[in-house]
Amino acid sequence: MALLGGRLPAALSTFLMVAHALQAQAPVMDEYQVKALFLFNFAKFVEWPPHAFRGAHAPFKICVLGDNPFGQALADAVQGKTVSGRGFVVEEISKAPQAPGCHIVFSNSFEGNRKSMLVELNRNGALTVGEGVAFIKDGGIISFKLVDSRVRFEIDAAAAAQAHLKISSKLLRLAENARNQP
Protein backbone atom coordinates (compact mmCIF):
# COMPACT_ATOMS: atom_id res chain seq x y z
CA MET A 1 0.00 0.00 0.00
CA ALA A 2 2.91 2.35 0.69
CA LEU A 3 3.96 1.81 -2.94
CA LEU A 4 0.72 3.32 -4.16
CA GLY A 5 0.89 6.18 -1.73
CA GLY A 6 4.49 7.13 -2.33
CA ARG A 7 6.82 5.93 -5.06
CA LEU A 8 4.41 4.89 -7.85
CA PRO A 9 2.65 8.27 -8.17
CA ALA A 10 6.05 10.00 -8.02
CA ALA A 11 7.46 7.69 -10.73
CA LEU A 12 4.36 8.21 -12.87
CA SER A 13 4.61 11.95 -12.39
CA THR A 14 8.30 11.90 -13.41
CA PHE A 15 7.51 9.77 -16.48
CA LEU A 16 4.77 12.20 -17.56
CA MET A 17 7.09 15.19 -17.13
CA VAL A 18 9.85 13.52 -19.19
CA ALA A 19 7.35 12.48 -21.90
CA HIS A 20 6.01 16.03 -22.04
CA ALA A 21 9.53 17.45 -22.32
CA LEU A 22 10.41 15.04 -25.14
CA GLN A 23 7.20 15.89 -26.95
CA ALA A 24 7.96 19.59 -26.66
CA GLN A 25 11.42 18.98 -28.19
CA ALA A 26 10.08 16.92 -31.12
CA PRO A 27 10.44 18.92 -34.32
CA VAL A 28 7.19 20.10 -35.81
CA MET A 29 7.07 19.82 -39.58
CA ASP A 30 5.98 22.92 -41.39
CA GLU A 31 3.52 22.90 -44.29
CA TYR A 32 6.17 22.71 -47.02
CA GLN A 33 8.14 19.94 -45.32
CA VAL A 34 4.92 17.89 -45.38
CA LYS A 35 4.27 18.82 -49.02
CA ALA A 36 7.84 17.82 -49.91
CA LEU A 37 7.23 14.37 -48.43
CA PHE A 38 4.00 14.13 -50.41
CA LEU A 39 5.88 14.91 -53.64
CA PHE A 40 8.34 12.12 -52.87
CA ASN A 41 5.50 9.71 -52.11
CA PHE A 42 3.57 10.63 -55.25
CA ALA A 43 6.44 9.07 -57.21
CA LYS A 44 5.62 5.74 -55.54
CA PHE A 45 1.98 5.78 -56.64
CA VAL A 46 2.15 7.23 -60.15
CA GLU A 47 3.28 5.29 -63.20
CA TRP A 48 4.97 7.18 -66.03
CA PRO A 49 5.25 5.72 -69.52
CA PRO A 50 8.65 4.10 -70.18
CA HIS A 51 9.65 6.81 -72.67
CA ALA A 52 9.42 9.43 -69.88
CA PHE A 53 12.85 8.35 -68.64
CA ARG A 54 16.13 8.46 -70.53
CA GLY A 55 17.13 5.03 -69.26
CA ALA A 56 16.25 2.19 -66.91
CA HIS A 57 17.86 3.91 -63.93
CA ALA A 58 17.41 7.57 -64.88
CA PRO A 59 16.32 9.59 -61.84
CA PHE A 60 12.96 11.13 -61.12
CA LYS A 61 13.24 14.83 -61.81
CA ILE A 62 11.17 17.05 -59.54
CA CYS A 63 11.02 20.63 -60.77
CA VAL A 64 9.85 23.66 -58.84
CA LEU A 65 8.51 26.22 -61.29
CA GLY A 66 8.77 29.83 -60.14
CA ASP A 67 9.06 30.68 -56.45
CA ASN A 68 10.47 27.88 -54.29
CA PRO A 69 8.48 27.74 -51.04
CA PHE A 70 10.30 24.55 -49.96
CA GLY A 71 13.71 26.01 -49.27
CA GLN A 72 15.92 22.95 -48.65
CA ALA A 73 13.00 20.74 -47.49
CA LEU A 74 12.32 19.15 -50.89
CA ALA A 75 15.96 18.23 -51.53
CA ASP A 76 16.18 16.88 -47.97
CA ALA A 77 13.00 14.81 -48.42
CA VAL A 78 14.37 12.94 -51.45
CA GLN A 79 18.09 12.82 -50.61
CA GLY A 80 19.39 9.26 -50.81
CA LYS A 81 15.95 7.81 -51.55
CA THR A 82 14.90 5.70 -54.50
CA VAL A 83 11.63 4.53 -56.03
CA SER A 84 11.73 1.59 -58.44
CA GLY A 85 15.53 1.83 -58.54
CA ARG A 86 15.47 5.52 -59.47
CA GLY A 87 17.01 8.28 -57.39
CA PHE A 88 15.80 11.87 -57.39
CA VAL A 89 16.98 15.19 -58.75
CA VAL A 90 15.41 18.47 -57.64
CA GLU A 91 15.68 21.44 -59.98
CA GLU A 92 14.35 24.99 -59.86
CA ILE A 93 13.08 26.35 -63.16
CA SER A 94 11.78 29.82 -63.96
CA LYS A 95 9.59 29.10 -67.02
CA ALA A 96 7.42 26.23 -68.23
CA PRO A 97 9.45 25.71 -71.45
CA GLN A 98 12.31 24.53 -69.19
CA ALA A 99 10.12 21.67 -67.88
CA PRO A 100 10.54 18.95 -70.53
CA GLY A 101 12.22 16.07 -68.74
CA CYS A 102 10.58 16.96 -65.42
CA HIS A 103 8.45 14.13 -64.03
CA ILE A 104 6.83 16.17 -61.27
CA VAL A 105 6.35 19.92 -61.62
CA PHE A 106 5.28 21.88 -58.56
CA SER A 107 4.26 25.50 -58.83
CA ASN A 108 2.21 27.89 -56.77
CA SER A 109 3.17 30.94 -58.81
CA PHE A 110 2.33 30.98 -62.49
CA GLU A 111 2.92 33.94 -64.74
CA GLY A 112 0.81 34.37 -67.84
CA ASN A 113 -1.91 31.94 -68.86
CA ARG A 114 -1.89 29.16 -66.28
CA LYS A 115 -4.39 27.02 -68.20
CA SER A 116 -2.31 26.82 -71.35
CA MET A 117 0.86 26.27 -69.31
CA LEU A 118 -0.73 23.33 -67.46
CA VAL A 119 -1.99 21.81 -70.70
CA GLU A 120 1.54 22.01 -72.12
CA LEU A 121 3.14 20.53 -68.98
CA ASN A 122 0.60 17.70 -68.93
CA ARG A 123 1.16 17.07 -72.64
CA ASN A 124 4.85 16.57 -71.82
CA GLY A 125 3.93 13.86 -69.29
CA ALA A 126 4.56 15.84 -66.13
CA LEU A 127 2.62 15.26 -62.94
CA THR A 128 1.55 18.85 -62.27
CA VAL A 129 1.13 19.72 -58.61
CA GLY A 130 0.03 23.05 -57.19
CA GLU A 131 -2.15 24.68 -54.60
CA GLY A 132 -5.72 25.88 -54.33
CA VAL A 133 -9.09 25.02 -55.84
CA ALA A 134 -8.43 26.83 -59.12
CA PHE A 135 -5.32 24.73 -59.84
CA ILE A 136 -7.41 21.64 -60.65
CA LYS A 137 -9.99 23.70 -62.54
CA ASP A 138 -7.21 25.14 -64.70
CA GLY A 139 -5.95 21.67 -65.66
CA GLY A 140 -3.54 20.69 -62.88
CA ILE A 141 -3.41 17.06 -61.78
CA ILE A 142 -2.88 17.30 -58.00
CA SER A 143 -3.72 20.27 -55.81
CA PHE A 144 -2.72 20.70 -52.18
CA LYS A 145 -5.06 22.34 -49.71
CA LEU A 146 -5.10 22.88 -45.96
CA VAL A 147 -8.01 21.38 -44.02
CA ASP A 148 -8.01 22.00 -40.26
CA SER A 149 -4.29 22.91 -40.49
CA ARG A 150 -3.51 19.57 -42.18
CA VAL A 151 -2.18 19.15 -45.71
CA ARG A 152 -4.64 17.33 -47.97
CA PHE A 153 -4.80 16.95 -51.73
CA GLU A 154 -7.21 16.57 -54.61
CA ILE A 155 -6.59 14.67 -57.84
CA ASP A 156 -7.99 15.09 -61.32
CA ALA A 157 -7.64 11.58 -62.76
CA ALA A 158 -8.78 12.69 -66.22
CA ALA A 159 -5.96 15.26 -66.39
CA ALA A 160 -3.52 12.52 -65.31
CA ALA A 161 -4.80 10.22 -68.07
CA GLN A 162 -4.31 13.01 -70.63
CA ALA A 163 -0.69 13.22 -69.41
CA HIS A 164 -0.39 9.43 -69.91
CA LEU A 165 0.10 8.92 -66.18
CA LYS A 166 -1.49 6.08 -64.25
CA ILE A 167 -2.38 6.97 -60.69
CA SER A 168 -2.65 4.10 -58.24
CA SER A 169 -6.07 3.42 -56.77
CA LYS A 170 -4.37 3.66 -53.35
CA LEU A 171 -3.41 7.27 -54.01
CA LEU A 172 -6.86 8.04 -55.40
CA ARG A 173 -8.42 6.71 -52.18
CA LEU A 174 -6.14 8.93 -50.07
CA ALA A 175 -7.19 12.03 -51.96
CA GLU A 176 -9.65 14.38 -50.30
CA ASN A 177 -11.44 14.50 -53.63
CA ALA A 178 -10.62 12.45 -56.73
CA ARG A 179 -12.36 13.99 -59.73
CA ASN A 180 -13.10 12.33 -63.02
CA GLN A 181 -11.99 8.89 -61.90
CA PRO A 182 -11.64 6.54 -64.85
C-alpha positions in Angstrom: 0.0 0.0 0.0 2.9 2.3 0.7 4.0 1.8 -2.9 0.7 3.3 -4.2 0.9 6.2 -1.7 4.5 7.1 -2.3 6.8 5.9 -5.1 4.4 4.9 -7.8 2.7 8.3 -8.2 6.1 10.0 -8.0 7.5 7.7 -10.7 4.4 8.2 -12.9 4.6 12.0 -12.4 8.3 11.9 -13.4 7.5 9.8 -16.5 4.8 12.2 -17.6 7.1 15.2 -17.1 9.9 13.5 -19.2 7.4 12.5 -21.9 6.0 16.0 -22.0 9.5 17.5 -22.3 10.4 15.0 -25.1 7.2 15.9 -26.9 8.0 19.6 -26.7 11.4 19.0 -28.2 10.1 16.9 -31.1 10.4 18.9 -34.3 7.2 20.1 -35.8 7.1 19.8 -39.6 6.0 22.9 -41.4 3.5 22.9 -44.3 6.2 22.7 -47.0 8.1 19.9 -45.3 4.9 17.9 -45.4 4.3 18.8 -49.0 7.8 17.8 -49.9 7.2 14.4 -48.4 4.0 14.1 -50.4 5.9 14.9 -53.6 8.3 12.1 -52.9 5.5 9.7 -52.1 3.6 10.6 -55.3 6.4 9.1 -57.2 5.6 5.7 -55.5 2.0 5.8 -56.6 2.2 7.2 -60.2 3.3 5.3 -63.2 5.0 7.2 -66.0 5.2 5.7 -69.5 8.7 4.1 -70.2 9.7 6.8 -72.7 9.4 9.4 -69.9 12.8 8.4 -68.6 16.1 8.5 -70.5 17.1 5.0 -69.3 16.3 2.2 -66.9 17.9 3.9 -63.9 17.4 7.6 -64.9 16.3 9.6 -61.8 13.0 11.1 -61.1 13.2 14.8 -61.8 11.2 17.1 -59.5 11.0 20.6 -60.8 9.9 23.7 -58.8 8.5 26.2 -61.3 8.8 29.8 -60.1 9.1 30.7 -56.5 10.5 27.9 -54.3 8.5 27.7 -51.0 10.3 24.5 -50.0 13.7 26.0 -49.3 15.9 23.0 -48.6 13.0 20.7 -47.5 12.3 19.1 -50.9 16.0 18.2 -51.5 16.2 16.9 -48.0 13.0 14.8 -48.4 14.4 12.9 -51.4 18.1 12.8 -50.6 19.4 9.3 -50.8 15.9 7.8 -51.6 14.9 5.7 -54.5 11.6 4.5 -56.0 11.7 1.6 -58.4 15.5 1.8 -58.5 15.5 5.5 -59.5 17.0 8.3 -57.4 15.8 11.9 -57.4 17.0 15.2 -58.7 15.4 18.5 -57.6 15.7 21.4 -60.0 14.4 25.0 -59.9 13.1 26.4 -63.2 11.8 29.8 -64.0 9.6 29.1 -67.0 7.4 26.2 -68.2 9.5 25.7 -71.4 12.3 24.5 -69.2 10.1 21.7 -67.9 10.5 18.9 -70.5 12.2 16.1 -68.7 10.6 17.0 -65.4 8.5 14.1 -64.0 6.8 16.2 -61.3 6.4 19.9 -61.6 5.3 21.9 -58.6 4.3 25.5 -58.8 2.2 27.9 -56.8 3.2 30.9 -58.8 2.3 31.0 -62.5 2.9 33.9 -64.7 0.8 34.4 -67.8 -1.9 31.9 -68.9 -1.9 29.2 -66.3 -4.4 27.0 -68.2 -2.3 26.8 -71.3 0.9 26.3 -69.3 -0.7 23.3 -67.5 -2.0 21.8 -70.7 1.5 22.0 -72.1 3.1 20.5 -69.0 0.6 17.7 -68.9 1.2 17.1 -72.6 4.8 16.6 -71.8 3.9 13.9 -69.3 4.6 15.8 -66.1 2.6 15.3 -62.9 1.6 18.9 -62.3 1.1 19.7 -58.6 0.0 23.1 -57.2 -2.2 24.7 -54.6 -5.7 25.9 -54.3 -9.1 25.0 -55.8 -8.4 26.8 -59.1 -5.3 24.7 -59.8 -7.4 21.6 -60.7 -10.0 23.7 -62.5 -7.2 25.1 -64.7 -5.9 21.7 -65.7 -3.5 20.7 -62.9 -3.4 17.1 -61.8 -2.9 17.3 -58.0 -3.7 20.3 -55.8 -2.7 20.7 -52.2 -5.1 22.3 -49.7 -5.1 22.9 -46.0 -8.0 21.4 -44.0 -8.0 22.0 -40.3 -4.3 22.9 -40.5 -3.5 19.6 -42.2 -2.2 19.1 -45.7 -4.6 17.3 -48.0 -4.8 17.0 -51.7 -7.2 16.6 -54.6 -6.6 14.7 -57.8 -8.0 15.1 -61.3 -7.6 11.6 -62.8 -8.8 12.7 -66.2 -6.0 15.3 -66.4 -3.5 12.5 -65.3 -4.8 10.2 -68.1 -4.3 13.0 -70.6 -0.7 13.2 -69.4 -0.4 9.4 -69.9 0.1 8.9 -66.2 -1.5 6.1 -64.3 -2.4 7.0 -60.7 -2.6 4.1 -58.2 -6.1 3.4 -56.8 -4.4 3.7 -53.3 -3.4 7.3 -54.0 -6.9 8.0 -55.4 -8.4 6.7 -52.2 -6.1 8.9 -50.1 -7.2 12.0 -52.0 -9.7 14.4 -50.3 -11.4 14.5 -53.6 -10.6 12.5 -56.7 -12.4 14.0 -59.7 -13.1 12.3 -63.0 -12.0 8.9 -61.9 -11.6 6.5 -64.9 
